Amino acid sequence: MLRFKKLFFMTILALSLITSAAASNDTRLSVNQALQLAQDEKVILVDVRSRDEWRETGIASVAYPVSMHENDFLPRFQSILELANGRPVALICATGSRTAWLQQELNRRGVKNILDVSEGMLGSRHGQGWLRSGLPILKYPPTATSRSAPGYSWWESLTGSYAPSWKQQEEKE
C-alpha cells in the first residue's frame, strides 16, 4: 500500500510539473518567433536590458529599448502598453532570467498578455539567442552618421532612444 501511495504521489507530481511547464511555454517565444511576430506587428518587442548591455551587443532591430534598470521604466513601459493597444508585449533581456522574473511580476500586478523571449540576446537553455541566431540588430547608441542610415528613427517621447527599423518604414509611408 505504501508503494502504491508513493507511486500515486509521484505520478500526480509529474503531471502537475508537466502541466505547469506546458502553461509557461504558452507565454514563451523563441527569438525567431519574436522577430516574425514583431515584423508582422502582432507583438511589441521590448529590450529591457541596461544601456551598457545595449552598447555592448546592440539591440534587436524590431525592439523598443526600455531599460528595466532605470527609474522611469514604469511610465515608459506604460507607454509601450498603450502603443500595443491590446497586442501582446514580448520582453527580451540577455538570457531570459530578468524577463521571466519581470513577466511574473507584471502578471502578479495584473498586467497580462506579457510574453518572454526566454532565449534572450545571448542564449540560454531555451535556445541559442538573438545574436548567435544571426538575427538583425542595430547599434546603440547610433552615431551621427548612422542616424541617417536606414533603420534609425528617433522616438524620444517614449524611450529616449530610437524606434525599431520597421517603425521608420511605417513613418515614411
Secondary structure, DSSP 4 states (H G I P E B T S, - for coil): -HHHHHHHHHHHHHHHHHHHHHHHHTTEE-HHHHHHHHHTTSSEEEE-S-HHHHHHH-EETTEEE--TTSTTHHHHHHHHHHHHTTS-EEEE-SSSHHHHHHHHHHHHTT---EEEETTTTT-BTTBSHHHHTT--EE-SSPPTTGGGSTT-EEEHHHHSEEE-HHHHHHHH-
